[in-house]
Amino acid sequence: MRQIIIAGNWKMNKNASETQEFCAELAQYLKTHSVKDVLPLIAPVFPFLAKAADLLAKLPAAVAAQDVSAYESGAYTGEVSATQLGSIGLNYCIIGHSERRQYHHETDALVRSKLLQLREQDIIPIVCLGETLEQREAGETEKVVVTQLEGCFRDIELKSGSEIVIAYEPVWAIGTGRTATSLQAQEVHAIIRNWLKQRYGVEISGIISILYGGSVKPDNIAGLLRQPDIDGGLIGGASLKIADFCQMIDTAVDVAREKRPTP
Ligand code: PGA
């Protein structure tokens, strides 16, 4: 059974004290609740990553960066390298988010370079992909997603399925309040799983977590997580309030219990 990841992508939200307050409350929640088979994860902005990692140290939760440089080190003003993220003990990093693709013109080739940098540091990339509304309406969803997979994973070999995480995020569902239905999401997750199976084999593809992102909230998360190929959520807006975030973790714990094979 795959672990369910409940990932909060905070984007450019929360200042230092808000980050501290959220992490302290999350730590308190984790000390008093079992999260068996669920990994809560938050992705604050760069300046507060180390503090967040400190506050959640030794708890069953992870901290991720929202991006990383495609370069190793040197004269790249404003960039943060995978080595630097590794030096504060981070284990995860989001790459290829549609907002980076849209506003910073990131291509699959660039996402692949970032993935290579992260792998050097044993940081697990959460590789985001997904189609725009125009592409969906033109019936191109599968073609777009497969092209993104081929570009991001070109010549990348995996030894195990736990080396990467994929997040399917239809661009039309991000921040719009318009969620893909559970079945629409499952359909694309199955396409992704199938591509992974052909590329990496049954064993590895069976272990890779594929998250869904796009207007996930407490009242729609259960239906999404119950789908066979949806292994968690990459959640923007609804991850910013601690109560909502913890409620979604609770739901994930319930769904993990349902999904657990009976001995
Ligand atoms: P949203 O964002 O949950 O606010 O739609 C998701 C994301 O962009 O990762």
Residues whose N, C-alpha, C, O or C-beta is under 5 A from the ligand:
A	BS01	PGA	N9 A173 I174 G175 T176 G213 G214 S215 V216 L234 I235 G236 G237 A238
